[in-house]
Amino acid sequence: MGKTQFLLTLLLAVQLPPPRGLGKAALYISTEAPLQTTRLRQLLASHPLLRHSDPDADPEDGAAAGPSLSRILSIQTPDLEAQDHILR
């Protein structure tokens, strides 16, 4: 229970600046359903660490950008061959 919620939280948390995150974009590879952006928006609005981040911060000004849906690349793969191709 909670696997999808955990994964969606990781997609956003990895974008947090260090030391809480990596300050990087995320990749979501799905074999079944597309990325659930509604749930991601809910997490951004309700999670205590994620909702106080600024997704529009300018890194050139020394500010780390917070989590944003635009920093998540999503792809849906129907089979193992396609997944292997994407990972390579």
Gaussian input, Z-matrix of N, CA and C with variables (Angstrom, degrees):
# hf/3-21g

backbone

0 1
 N
 C     1     B1
 C     2     B2     1     A1
 N     3     B3     2     A2     1     D1
 C     4     B4     3     A3     2     D2
 C     5     B5     4     A4     3     D3
 N     6     B6     5     A5     4     D4
 C     7     B7     6     A6     5     D5
 C     8     B8     7     A7     6     D6
 N     9     B9     8     A8     7     D7
 C    10    B10     9     A9     8     D8
 C    11    B11    10    A10     9     D9
 N    12    B12    11    A11    10    D10
 C    13    B13    12    A12    11    D11
 C    14    B14    13    A13    12    D12
 N    15    B15    14    A14    13    D13
 C    16    B16    15    A15    14    D14
 C    17    B17    16    A16    15    D15
 N    18    B18    17    A17    16    D16
 C    19    B19    18    A18    17    D17
 C    20    B20    19    A19    18    D18
 N    21    B21    20    A20    19    D19
 C    22    B22    21    A21    20    D20
 C    23    B23    22    A22    21    D21
 N    24    B24    23    A23    22    D22
 C    25    B25    24    A24    23    D23
 C    26    B26    25    A25    24    D24
 N    27    B27    26    A26    25    D25
 C    28    B28    27    A27    26    D26
 C    29    B29    28    A28    27    D27
 N    30    B30    29    A29    28    D28
 C    31    B31    30    A30    29    D29
 C    32    B32    31    A31    30    D30
 N    33    B33    32    A32    31    D31
 C    34    B34    33    A33    32    D32
 C    35    B35    34    A34    33    D33
 N    36    B36    35    A35    34    D34
 C    37    B37    36    A36    35    D35
 C    38    B38    37    A37    36    D36
 N    39    B39    38    A38    37    D37
 C    40    B40    39    A39    38    D38
 C    41    B41    40    A40    39    D39
 N    42    B42    41    A41    40    D40
 C    43    B43    42    A42    41    D41
 C    44    B44    43    A43    42    D42
 N    45    B45    44    A44    43    D43
 C    46    B46    45    A45    44    D44
 C    47    B47    46    A46    45    D45
 N    48    B48    47    A47    46    D46
 C    49    B49    48    A48    47    D47
 C    50    B50    49    A49    48    D48
 N    51    B51    50    A50    49    D49
 C    52    B52    51    A51    50    D50
 C    53    B53    52    A52    51    D51
 N    54    B54    53    A53    52    D52
 C    55    B55    54    A54    53    D53
 C    56    B56    55    A55    54    D54
 N    57    B57    56    A56    55    D55
 C    58    B58    57    A57    56    D56
 C    59    B59    58    A58    57    D57
 N    60    B60    59    A59    58    D58
 C    61    B61    60    A60    59    D59
 C    62    B62    61    A61    60    D60
 N    63    B63    62    A62    61    D61
 C    64    B64    63    A63    62    D62
 C    65    B65    64    A64    63    D63
 N    66    B66    65    A65    64    D64
 C    67    B67    66    A66    65    D65
 C    68    B68    67    A67    66    D66
 N    69    B69    68    A68    67    D67
 C    70    B70    69    A69    68    D68
 C    71    B71    70    A70    69    D69
 N    72    B72    71    A71    70    D70
 C    73    B73    72    A72    71    D71
 C    74    B74    73    A73    72    D72
 N    75    B75    74    A74    73    D73
 C    76    B76    75    A75    74    D74
 C    77    B77    76    A76    75    D75
 N    78    B78    77    A77    76    D76
 C    79    B79    78    A78    77    D77
 C    80    B80    79    A79    78    D78
 N    81    B81    80    A80    79    D79
 C    82    B82    81    A81    80    D80
 C    83    B83    82    A82    81    D81
 N    84    B84    83    A83    82    D82
 C    85    B85    84    A84    83    D83
 C    86    B86    85    A85    84    D84
 N    87    B87    86    A86    85    D85
 C    88    B88    87    A87    86    D86
 C    89    B89    88    A88    87    D87
 N    90    B90    89    A89    88    D88
 C    91    B91    90    A90    89    D89
 C    92    B92    91    A91    90    D90
 N    93    B93    92    A92    91    D91
 C    94    B94    93    A93    92    D92
 C    95    B95    94    A94    93    D93
 N    96    B96    95    A95    94    D94
 C    97    B97    96    A96    95    D95
 C    98    B98    97    A97    96    D96
 N    99    B99    98    A98    97    D97
 C   100   B100    99    A99    98    D98
 C   101   B101   100   A100    99    D99
 N   102   B102   101   A101   100   D100
 C   103   B103   102   A102   101   D101
 C   104   B104   103   A103   102   D102
 N   105   B105   104   A104   103   D103
 C   106   B106   105   A105   104   D104
 C   107   B107   106   A106   105   D105
 N   108   B108   107   A107   106   D106
 C   109   B109   108   A108   107   D107
 C   110   B110   109   A109   108   D108
 N   111   B111   110   A110   109   D109
 C   112   B112   111   A111   110   D110
 C   113   B113   112   A112   111   D111
 N   114   B114   113   A113   112   D112
 C   115   B115   114   A114   113   D113
 C   116   B116   115   A115   114   D114
 N   117   B117   116   A116   115   D115
 C   118   B118   117   A117   116   D116
 C   119   B119   118   A118   117   D117
 N   120   B120   119   A119   118   D118
 C   121   B121   120   A120   119   D119
 C   122   B122   121   A121   120   D120
 N   123   B123   122   A122   121   D121
 C   124   B124   123   A123   122   D122
 C   125   B125   124   A124   123   D123
 N   126   B126   125   A125   124   D124
 C   127   B127   126   A126   125   D125
 C   128   B128   127   A127   126   D126
 N   129   B129   128   A128   127   D127
 C   130   B130   129   A129   128   D128
 C   131   B131   130   A130   129   D129
 N   132   B132   131   A131   130   D130
 C   133   B133   132   A132   131   D131
 C   134   B134   133   A133   132   D132
 N   135   B135   134   A134   133   D133
 C   136   B136   135   A135   134   D134
 C   137   B137   136   A136   135   D135
 N   138   B138   137   A137   136   D136
 C   139   B139   138   A138   137   D137
 C   140   B140   139   A139   138   D138
 N   141   B141   140   A140   139   D139
 C   142   B142   141   A141   140   D140
 C   143   B143   142   A142   141   D141
 N   144   B144   143   A143   142   D142
 C   145   B145   144   A144   143   D143
 C   146   B146   145   A145   144   D144
 N   147   B147   146   A146   145   D145
 C   148   B148   147   A147   146   D146
 C   149   B149   148   A148   147   D147
 N   150   B150   149   A149   148   D148
 C   151   B151   150   A150   149   D149
 C   152   B152   151   A151   150   D150
 N   153   B153   152   A152   151   D151
 C   154   B154   153   A153   152   D152
 C   155   B155   154   A154   153   D153
 N   156   B156   155   A155   154   D154
 C   157   B157   156   A156   155   D155
 C   158   B158   157   A157   156   D156
 N   159   B159   158   A158   157   D157
 C   160   B160   159   A159   158   D158
 C   161   B161   160   A160   159   D159
 N   162   B162   161   A161   160   D160
 C   163   B163   162   A162   161   D161
 C   164   B164   163   A163   162   D162
 N   165   B165   164   A164   163   D163
 C   166   B166   165   A165   164   D164
 C   167   B167   166   A166   165   D165
 N   168   B168   167   A167   166   D166
 C   169   B169   168   A168   167   D167
 C   170   B170   169   A169   168   D168
 N   171   B171   170   A170   169   D169
 C   172   B172   171   A171   170   D170
 C   173   B173   172   A172   171   D171
 N   174   B174   173   A173   172   D172
 C   175   B175   174   A174   173   D173
 C   176   B176   175   A175   174   D174
 N   177   B177   176   A176   175   D175
 C   178   B178   177   A177   176   D176
 C   179   B179   178   A178   177   D177
 N   180   B180   179   A179   178   D178
 C   181   B181   180   A180   179   D179
 C   182   B182   181   A181   180   D180
 N   183   B183   182   A182   181   D181
 C   184   B184   183   A183   182   D182
 C   185   B185   184   A184   183   D183
 N   186   B186   185   A185   184   D184
 C   187   B187   186   A186   185   D185
 C   188   B188   187   A187   186   D186
 N   189   B189   188   A188   187   D187
 C   190   B190   189   A189   188   D188
 C   191   B191   190   A190   189   D189
 N   192   B192   191   A191   190   D190
 C   193   B193   192   A192   191   D191
 C   194   B194   193   A193   192   D192
 N   195   B195   194   A194   193   D193
 C   196   B196   195   A195   194   D194
 C   197   B197   196   A196   195   D195
 N   198   B198   197   A197   196   D196
 C   199   B199   198   A198   197   D197
 C   200   B200   199   A199   198   D198
 N   201   B201   200   A200   199   D199
 C   202   B202   201   A201   200   D200
 C   203   B203   202   A202   201   D201
 N   204   B204   203   A203   202   D202
 C   205   B205   204   A204   203   D203
 C   206   B206   205   A205   204   D204
 N   207   B207   206   A206   205   D205
 C   208   B208   207   A207   206   D206
 C   209   B209   208   A208   207   D207
 N   210   B210   209   A209   208   D208
 C   211   B211   210   A210   209   D209
 C   212   B212   211   A211   210   D210
 N   213   B213   212   A212   211   D211
 C   214   B214   213   A213   212   D212
 C   215   B215   214   A214   213   D213
 N   216   B216   215   A215   214   D214
 C   217   B217   216   A216   215   D215
 C   218   B218   217   A217   216   D216
 N   219   B219   218   A218   217   D217
 C   220   B220   219   A219   218   D218
 C   221   B221   220   A220   219   D219
 N   222   B222   221   A221   220   D220
 C   223   B223   222   A222   221   D221
 C   224   B224   223   A223   222   D222
 N   225   B225   224   A224   223   D223
 C   226   B226   225   A225   224   D224
 C   227   B227   226   A226   225   D225
 N   228   B228   227   A227   226   D226
 C   229   B229   228   A228   227   D227
 C   230   B230   229   A229   228   D228
 N   231   B231   230   A230   229   D229
 C   232   B232   231   A231   230   D230
 C   233   B233   232   A232   231   D231
 N   234   B234   233   A233   232   D232
 C   235   B235   234   A234   233   D233
 C   236   B236   235   A235   234   D234
 N   237   B237   236   A236   235   D235
 C   238   B238   237   A237   236   D236
 C   239   B239   238   A238   237   D237
 N   240   B240   239   A239   238   D238
 C   241   B241   240   A240   239   D239
 C   242   B242   241   A241   240   D240
 N   243   B243   242   A242   241   D241
 C   244   B244   243   A243   242   D242
 C   245   B245   244   A244   243   D243
 N   246   B246   245   A245   244   D244
 C   247   B247   246   A246   245   D245
 C   248   B248   247   A247   246   D246
 N   249   B249   248   A248   247   D247
 C   250   B250   249   A249   248   D248
 C   251   B251   250   A250   249   D249
 N   252   B252   251   A251   250   D250
 C   253   B253   252   A252   251   D251
 C   254   B254   253   A253   252   D252
 N   255   B255   254   A254   253   D253
 C   256   B256   255   A255   254   D254
 C   257   B257   256   A256   255   D255
 N   258   B258   257   A257   256   D256
 C   259   B259   258   A258   257   D257
 C   260   B260   259   A259   258   D258
 N   261   B261   260   A260   259   D259
 C   262   B262   261   A261   260   D260
 C   263   B263   262   A262   261   D261

   B1=1.4481
   B2=1.5175
   B3=1.3225
   B4=1.4477
   B5=1.5182
   B6=1.3380
   B7=1.4670
   B8=1.5290
   B9=1.3184
   B10=1.4608
   B11=1.5198
   B12=1.3093
   B13=1.4686
   B14=1.5299
   B15=1.3205
   B16=1.4569
   B17=1.5231
   B18=1.3243
   B19=1.4585
   B20=1.5269
   B21=1.3152
   B22=1.4626
   B23=1.5296
   B24=1.3166
   B25=1.4613
   B26=1.5255
   B27=1.3312
   B28=1.4667
   B29=1.5250
   B30=1.3495
   B31=1.4597
   B32=1.5248
   B33=1.3189
   B34=1.4647
   B35=1.5231
   B36=1.3255
   B37=1.4637
   B38=1.5254
   B39=1.3244
   B40=1.4645
   B41=1.5292
   B42=1.3127
   B43=1.4630
   B44=1.5297
   B45=1.3288
   B46=1.4585
   B47=1.5274
   B48=1.3207
   B49=1.4656
   B50=1.5267
   B51=1.3347
   B52=1.4698
   B53=1.5226
   B54=1.2847
   B55=1.4554
   B56=1.5260
   B57=1.3154
   B58=1.4769
   B59=1.5202
   B60=1.3164
   B61=1.4595
   B62=1.5113
   B63=1.3171
   B64=1.4605
   B65=1.5230
   B66=1.3438
   B67=1.4551
   B68=1.5159
   B69=1.3141
   B70=1.4672
   B71=1.5238
   B72=1.3202
   B73=1.4606
   B74=1.5293
   B75=1.3289
   B76=1.4619
   B77=1.5221
   B78=1.3213
   B79=1.4561
   B80=1.5210
   B81=1.3314
   B82=1.4614
   B83=1.5161
   B84=1.3331
   B85=1.4609
   B86=1.5191
   B87=1.3189
   B88=1.4610
   B89=1.5195
   B90=1.3231
   B91=1.4625
   B92=1.5248
   B93=1.3259
   B94=1.4607
   B95=1.5304
   B96=1.3049
   B97=1.4635
   B98=1.5286
   B99=1.3205
   B100=1.4608
   B101=1.5289
   B102=1.3072
   B103=1.4604
   B104=1.5291
   B105=1.3199
   B106=1.4654
   B107=1.5335
   B108=1.3187
   B109=1.4621
   B110=1.5274
   B111=1.3117
   B112=1.4676
   B113=1.5253
   B114=1.3120
   B115=1.4696
   B116=1.5280
   B117=1.3268
   B118=1.4612
   B119=1.5311
   B120=1.3151
   B121=1.4788
   B122=1.5252
   B123=1.3336
   B124=1.4600
   B125=1.5301
   B126=1.3222
   B127=1.4624
   B128=1.5276
   B129=1.3201
   B130=1.4681
   B131=1.5287
   B132=1.3227
   B133=1.4608
   B134=1.5237
   B135=1.3419
   B136=1.4599
   B137=1.5262
   B138=1.3170
   B139=1.4688
   B140=1.5325
   B141=1.3219
   B142=1.4710
   B143=1.5327
   B144=1.3148
   B145=1.4723
   B146=1.5226
   B147=1.3179
   B148=1.4586
   B149=1.5259
   B150=1.3102
   B151=1.4623
   B152=1.5215
   B153=1.3376
   B154=1.4544
   B155=1.5252
   B156=1.3196
   B157=1.4573
   B158=1.5201
   B159=1.3145
   B160=1.4556
   B161=1.5258
   B162=1.3467
   B163=1.4583
   B164=1.5251
   B165=1.3331
   B166=1.4644
   B167=1.5211
   B168=1.3328
   B169=1.4664
   B170=1.5204
   B171=1.3221
   B172=1.4624
   B173=1.5203
   B174=1.3443
   B175=1.4662
   B176=1.5285
   B177=1.3426
   B178=1.4669
   B179=1.5220
   B180=1.3193
   B181=1.4629
   B182=1.5213
   B183=1.3270
   B184=1.4581
   B185=1.5162
   B186=1.3186
   B187=1.4661
   B188=1.5287
   B189=1.2968
   B190=1.4631
   B191=1.5234
   B192=1.3136
   B193=1.4599
   B194=1.5195
   B195=1.3160
   B196=1.4514
   B197=1.5176
   B198=1.3160
   B199=1.4616
   B200=1.5260
   B201=1.3087
   B202=1.4576
   B203=1.5250
   B204=1.3211
   B205=1.4623
   B206=1.5234
   B207=1.3299
   B208=1.4615
   B209=1.5293
   B210=1.3197
   B211=1.4660
   B212=1.5282
   B213=1.3416
   B214=1.4610
   B215=1.5228
   B216=1.3246
   B217=1.4523
   B218=1.5196
   B219=1.3179
   B220=1.4554
   B221=1.5192
   B222=1.3333
   B223=1.4551
   B224=1.5230
   B225=1.3334
   B226=1.4513
   B227=1.5272
   B228=1.3256
   B229=1.4568
   B230=1.5240
   B231=1.3132
   B232=1.4641
   B233=1.5228
   B234=1.3445
   B235=1.4657
   B236=1.5255
   B237=1.3187
   B238=1.4613
   B239=1.5275
   B240=1.3102
   B241=1.4660
   B242=1.5302
   B243=1.3182
   B244=1.4585
   B245=1.5332
   B246=1.3184
   B247=1.4662
   B248=1.5209
   B249=1.3042
   B250=1.4598
   B251=1.5249
   B252=1.3380
   B253=1.4617
   B254=1.5339
   B255=1.3058
   B256=1.4624
   B257=1.5339
   B258=1.3162
   B259=1.4562
   B260=1.5351
   B261=1.3119
   B262=1.4708
   B263=1.5075
   A1=109.73
   A2=115.87
   A3=121.18
   A4=114.87
   A5=117.75
   A6=120.18
   A7=111.23
   A8=116.91
   A9=120.26
   A10=110.75
   A11=117.30
   A12=121.43
   A13=110.28
   A14=116.57
   A15=121.60
   A16=110.62
   A17=117.28
   A18=121.99
   A19=111.18
   A20=117.56
   A21=120.67
   A22=111.23
   A23=116.58
   A24=120.50
   A25=110.48
   A26=117.40
   A27=120.89
   A28=111.92
   A29=117.39
   A30=120.55
   A31=111.58
   A32=116.19
   A33=120.59
   A34=111.65
   A35=116.91
   A36=120.99
   A37=112.35
   A38=118.17
   A39=120.40
   A40=110.65
   A41=117.11
   A42=121.96
   A43=113.17
   A44=117.03
   A45=119.90
   A46=109.80
   A47=117.12
   A48=118.86
   A49=110.97
   A50=117.06
   A51=119.50
   A52=110.07
   A53=119.83
   A54=129.49
   A55=113.69
   A56=119.14
   A57=120.01
   A58=112.91
   A59=117.18
   A60=121.83
   A61=109.85
   A62=115.27
   A63=120.66
   A64=112.59
   A65=116.49
   A66=119.90
   A67=112.46
   A68=117.37
   A69=122.86
   A70=111.21
   A71=114.88
   A72=121.43
   A73=108.55
   A74=116.47
   A75=121.46
   A76=110.75
   A77=115.71
   A78=123.03
   A79=108.34
   A80=116.23
   A81=122.52
   A82=107.96
   A83=116.82
   A84=122.16
   A85=107.46
   A86=116.12
   A87=121.18
   A88=110.81
   A89=115.36
   A90=120.24
   A91=111.58
   A92=116.19
   A93=118.82
   A94=111.07
   A95=116.33
   A96=121.28
   A97=111.02
   A98=117.15
   A99=119.83
   A100=111.22
   A101=116.32
   A102=122.33
   A103=110.50
   A104=116.24
   A105=121.92
   A106=109.85
   A107=115.72
   A108=119.73
   A109=112.61
   A110=117.54
   A111=119.91
   A112=110.00
   A113=116.05
   A114=119.87
   A115=111.21
   A116=117.18
   A117=119.86
   A118=110.54
   A119=116.58
   A120=119.97
   A121=111.02
   A122=116.75
   A123=120.51
   A124=110.80
   A125=116.73
   A126=120.34
   A127=111.15
   A128=116.53
   A129=120.05
   A130=111.24
   A131=115.86
   A132=120.16
   A133=113.56
   A134=117.17
   A135=118.41
   A136=115.57
   A137=118.67
   A138=120.48
   A139=109.52
   A140=118.51
   A141=121.48
   A142=114.47
   A143=118.84
   A144=120.37
   A145=112.54
   A146=116.75
   A147=120.96
   A148=112.88
   A149=117.64
   A150=119.78
   A151=113.45
   A152=118.05
   A153=120.39
   A154=112.71
   A155=117.19
   A156=121.45
   A157=109.79
   A158=115.74
   A159=121.35
   A160=109.93
   A161=118.41
   A162=120.18
   A163=112.88
   A164=117.48
   A165=121.00
   A166=113.09
   A167=117.85
   A168=120.65
   A169=109.61
   A170=116.05
   A171=121.65
   A172=109.91
   A173=117.66
   A174=120.44
   A175=112.92
   A176=117.48
   A177=120.24
   A178=111.89
   A179=116.60
   A180=121.76
   A181=111.17
   A182=116.69
   A183=120.95
   A184=113.60
   A185=117.36
   A186=120.81
   A187=109.33
   A188=116.01
   A189=120.41
   A190=109.00
   A191=115.48
   A192=120.38
   A193=109.63
   A194=115.70
   A195=120.86
   A196=110.82
   A197=116.92
   A198=121.46
   A199=112.72
   A200=114.23
   A201=121.18
   A202=108.45
   A203=116.69
   A204=120.14
   A205=110.62
   A206=116.94
   A207=120.12
   A208=112.49
   A209=117.49
   A210=121.38
   A211=111.86
   A212=116.01
   A213=121.65
   A214=107.95
   A215=116.24
   A216=121.99
   A217=107.07
   A218=116.46
   A219=120.77
   A220=109.82
   A221=115.47
   A222=120.77
   A223=108.62
   A224=115.18
   A225=121.04
   A226=108.19
   A227=116.93
   A228=121.46
   A229=109.96
   A230=117.29
   A231=119.71
   A232=115.14
   A233=118.15
   A234=118.77
   A235=111.14
   A236=115.81
   A237=121.65
   A238=112.96
   A239=117.13
   A240=120.33
   A241=110.83
   A242=117.26
   A243=121.77
   A244=110.33
   A245=117.43
   A246=120.98
   A247=110.68
   A248=116.54
   A249=121.18
   A250=110.85
   A251=116.13
   A252=121.01
   A253=111.25
   A254=117.38
   A255=122.01
   A256=110.63
   A257=116.96
   A258=120.58
   A259=112.12
   A260=117.02
   A261=119.48
   A262=109.28
   D1=140.21
   D2=175.71
   D3=86.27
   D4=9.77
   D5=-177.53
   D6=-63.00
   D7=-46.77
   D8=-178.69
   D9=-65.32
   D10=-42.49
   D11=178.81
   D12=-60.18
   D13=-42.86
   D14=178.54
   D15=-62.37
   D16=-46.30
   D17=-179.67
   D18=-63.05
   D19=-44.92
   D20=-179.90
   D21=-63.89
   D22=-38.05
   D23=176.79
   D24=-64.15
   D25=-40.50
   D26=177.28
   D27=-63.33
   D28=-37.95
   D29=178.56
   D30=-58.49
   D31=-33.54
   D32=179.80
   D33=-88.68
   D34=-40.32
   D35=-175.79
   D36=-66.08
   D37=-32.93
   D38=179.61
   D39=-62.14
   D40=-22.37
   D41=-179.17
   D42=-80.90
   D43=-16.17
   D44=179.07
   D45=-62.68
   D46=149.10
   D47=177.62
   D48=-68.56
   D49=153.86
   D50=176.16
   D51=-59.14
   D52=147.51
   D53=10.46
   D54=-91.22
   D55=-3.44
   D56=-177.87
   D57=-77.72
   D58=-29.12
   D59=-179.60
   D60=-139.62
   D61=-161.54
   D62=179.96
   D63=-107.73
   D64=-9.52
   D65=-177.17
   D66=68.07
   D67=29.65
   D68=-175.68
   D69=-122.64
   D70=161.17
   D71=173.70
   D72=-74.76
   D73=169.31
   D74=-177.20
   D75=-125.78
   D76=155.12
   D77=176.67
   D78=-120.20
   D79=128.33
   D80=178.72
   D81=-115.20
   D82=114.75
   D83=178.25
   D84=-108.74
   D85=121.21
   D86=-177.00
   D87=-115.90
   D88=143.89
   D89=175.42
   D90=-104.79
   D91=-11.45
   D92=-176.55
   D93=-125.43
   D94=-86.40
   D95=-174.97
   D96=-91.17
   D97=152.26
   D98=175.48
   D99=-68.82
   D100=167.63
   D101=179.58
   D102=-58.37
   D103=134.78
   D104=-177.04
   D105=-90.27
   D106=86.11
   D107=-175.65
   D108=-68.87
   D109=-27.02
   D110=177.67
   D111=-62.79
   D112=-45.09
   D113=179.21
   D114=-67.61
   D115=-35.19
   D116=177.23
   D117=-63.85
   D118=-42.85
   D119=177.51
   D120=-61.76
   D121=-39.85
   D122=177.72
   D123=-63.00
   D124=-41.32
   D125=177.62
   D126=-63.36
   D127=-43.59
   D128=179.09
   D129=-59.95
   D130=-35.53
   D131=-177.78
   D132=-81.23
   D133=-25.57
   D134=-171.52
   D135=-112.53
   D136=-23.58
   D137=-176.88
   D138=-72.47
   D139=130.71
   D140=-174.28
   D141=-59.58
   D142=-38.01
   D143=179.64
   D144=-80.89
   D145=-35.37
   D146=-174.69
   D147=-77.59
   D148=-35.29
   D149=-175.01
   D150=-73.22
   D151=-17.99
   D152=-179.62
   D153=-95.07
   D154=5.95
   D155=179.81
   D156=-90.14
   D157=153.08
   D158=-179.08
   D159=-105.25
   D160=104.44
   D161=-178.49
   D162=-68.82
   D163=-15.43
   D164=-177.54
   D165=-100.77
   D166=9.34
   D167=179.78
   D168=-60.94
   D169=144.31
   D170=-178.12
   D171=-97.39
   D172=112.21
   D173=-178.88
   D174=-60.71
   D175=-25.80
   D176=178.81
   D177=-68.33
   D178=-21.23
   D179=176.64
   D180=-89.74
   D181=4.96
   D182=-179.63
   D183=87.98
   D184=2.45
   D185=-179.60
   D186=-95.95
   D187=138.13
   D188=177.98
   D189=-88.33
   D190=132.47
   D191=179.00
   D192=-71.51
   D193=143.76
   D194=177.44
   D195=-87.08
   D196=-179.38
   D197=-177.90
   D198=-62.60
   D199=144.19
   D200=-179.96
   D201=-151.23
   D202=147.57
   D203=176.53
   D204=-64.93
   D205=-27.40
   D206=-178.83
   D207=-70.72
   D208=-11.80
   D209=178.86
   D210=-101.78
   D211=20.70
   D212=175.65
   D213=-120.53
   D214=116.81
   D215=175.36
   D216=-91.40
   D217=130.49
   D218=-176.55
   D219=-124.62
   D220=136.90
   D221=176.82
   D222=-142.67
   D223=142.04
   D224=-179.93
   D225=-110.39
   D226=126.55
   D227=-177.92
   D228=-118.38
   D229=128.81
   D230=-175.78
   D231=-81.32
   D232=-20.68
   D233=-174.31
   D234=-148.42
   D235=172.10
   D236=-177.85
   D237=-64.32
   D238=-35.45
   D239=179.66
   D240=-62.97
   D241=-43.90
   D242=178.40
   D243=-65.48
   D244=-39.94
   D245=178.29
   D246=-62.44
   D247=-44.40
   D248=179.05
   D249=-61.09
   D250=-42.90
   D251=178.56
   D252=-60.62
   D253=-43.42
   D254=-178.79
   D255=-65.92
   D256=-43.18
   D257=-178.00
   D258=-68.54
   D259=-29.36
   D260=177.84
   D261=-78.34

